Amino acid sequence: KFKKLRIVSSFGEVPEDTKNDIYVVRSGKYDKWVMFMCPNNCGQRIEVNLMNARNPRWRLQVKRNKVTLYPSVVVEGCGAHFWLHANEAKWAFFTDEVSGL
């Protein structure tokens, strides 16, 4: 679970290790990026694009200083797949139809 939402005005203000915080890079009234550490504890900083001009892009919802992202996030390095909902990672689990898992 992530603890605190921090709003900054530039990419450079976000530390390499964001610890348990979620950073939103905002320019004027526009949110451009969301950054946080991978909840799989692989040590990777995740950078999620919110800008319409770039793909892929996600939608950000902030309620009571809690962040929700749409759609889910897949981390290429460690293979983590999750939804970020109200500052919590909700893990994606898939079933294997052949083995019944």
C-alpha positions as a printed NumPy array, in Angstrom:
array([[  0.   ,   0.   ,   0.   ],
       [  1.289,   3.409,  -0.917],
       [  1.238,   6.058,   1.778],
       [  1.292,   9.561,   0.349],
       [  0.429,  11.397,  -2.862],
       [  2.982,  14.035,  -3.813],
       [  2.329,  16.574,  -6.575],
       [  5.411,  18.004,  -8.314],
       [  5.861,  20.268, -11.319],
       [  8.641,  18.438, -13.171],
       [  9.92 ,  14.961, -13.902],
       [ 13.274,  15.924, -12.349],
       [ 11.668,  16.492,  -8.938],
       [ 10.787,  12.805,  -8.607],
       [ 13.469,  10.807,  -6.771],
       [ 14.801,   7.568,  -8.264],
       [ 13.439,   5.748,  -5.209],
       [  9.974,   7.089,  -4.458],
       [  9.734,   4.769,  -1.422],
       [  6.058,   4.299,  -0.468],
       [  4.865,   7.522,  -2.1  ],
       [  3.106,   8.138,  -5.398],
       [  4.247,  11.156,  -7.404],
       [  2.115,  13.005,  -9.941],
       [  3.895,  15.368, -12.318],
       [  1.516,  18.243, -13.007],
       [  1.966,  21.14 , -15.403],
       [ -0.618,  23.838, -14.791],
       [ -3.929,  22.013, -14.609],
       [ -2.681,  18.96 , -16.555],
       [ -1.386,  15.763, -14.993],
       [  1.379,  14.286, -17.168],
       [  2.934,  11.374, -15.286],
       [  2.373,   9.128, -12.291],
       [  5.468,   7.536, -10.746],
       [  5.888,   5.001,  -7.969],
       [  7.987,   1.974,  -7.06 ],
       [  6.874,  -1.409,  -8.33 ],
       [  4.707,  -3.043,  -5.64 ],
       [  6.388,  -6.364,  -6.511],
       [  9.503,  -5.041,  -4.708],
       [ 11.731,  -5.539,  -7.752],
       [ 13.181,  -2.05 ,  -7.227],
       [ 11.944,  -0.611, -10.524],
       [ 10.44 ,   2.876, -10.619],
       [  7.261,   2.792, -12.689],
       [  6.54 ,   5.778, -14.936],
       [  2.935,   5.9  , -16.135],
       [  2.004,   8.304, -18.934],
       [ -1.187,  10.371, -18.576],
       [ -0.772,  12.583, -21.672],
       [ -3.163,  12.162, -24.597],
       [ -0.383,  12.856, -27.114],
       [  1.594,   9.73 , -26.094],
       [  0.785,   6.042, -26.068],
       [  0.2  ,   3.998, -24.108],
       [ -1.624,   6.237, -21.681],
       [ -3.617,   5.753, -18.521],
       [ -6.384,   7.65 , -16.775],
       [ -5.826,   9.001, -13.291],
       [ -8.464,   9.409, -10.621],
       [ -7.661,  11.031,  -7.275],
       [-10.175,  10.856,  -4.451],
       [ -9.28 ,  11.816,  -0.881],
       [ -5.593,  11.893,  -1.886],
       [ -5.786,   8.258,  -3.058],
       [ -4.706,   7.346,  -6.578],
       [ -6.529,   5.004,  -8.951],
       [ -5.206,   4.246, -12.446],
       [ -7.03 ,   2.804, -15.459],
       [ -6.261,   0.389, -17.089],
       [ -4.012,  -2.077, -15.253],
       [ -0.219,  -1.724, -15.153],
       [  2.2  ,  -4.367, -16.447],
       [  5.866,  -4.082, -15.431],
       [  8.152,  -5.415, -18.139],
       [ 11.17 ,  -6.259, -15.974],
       [  9.594,  -8.394, -13.255],
       [  6.289,  -9.271, -14.955],
       [  4.083,  -7.736, -12.257],
       [  0.5  ,  -7.071, -13.378],
       [ -1.851,  -5.096, -11.163],
       [ -4.473,  -2.401, -10.909],
       [ -3.68 ,   0.576,  -8.715],
       [ -6.864,   1.332,  -6.791],
       [ -7.01 ,   3.859,  -3.92 ],
       [ -3.218,   3.582,  -3.394],
       [ -3.282,  -0.227,  -3.259],
       [ -2.01 ,  -2.741,  -5.792],
       [ -4.729,  -5.217,  -6.714],
       [ -2.899,  -8.124,  -8.332],
       [ -4.077,  -9.629, -11.598],
       [ -4.32 , -13.389, -11.484],
       [ -5.015, -15.503, -14.51 ],
       [ -6.412, -18.974, -14.685],
       [ -5.045, -21.734, -16.851],
       [ -8.036, -23.399, -18.514],
       [ -6.046, -26.549, -19.307],
       [ -4.765, -27.27 , -15.805],
       [ -7.692, -25.678, -13.997],
       [ -5.476, -23.429, -11.866]])
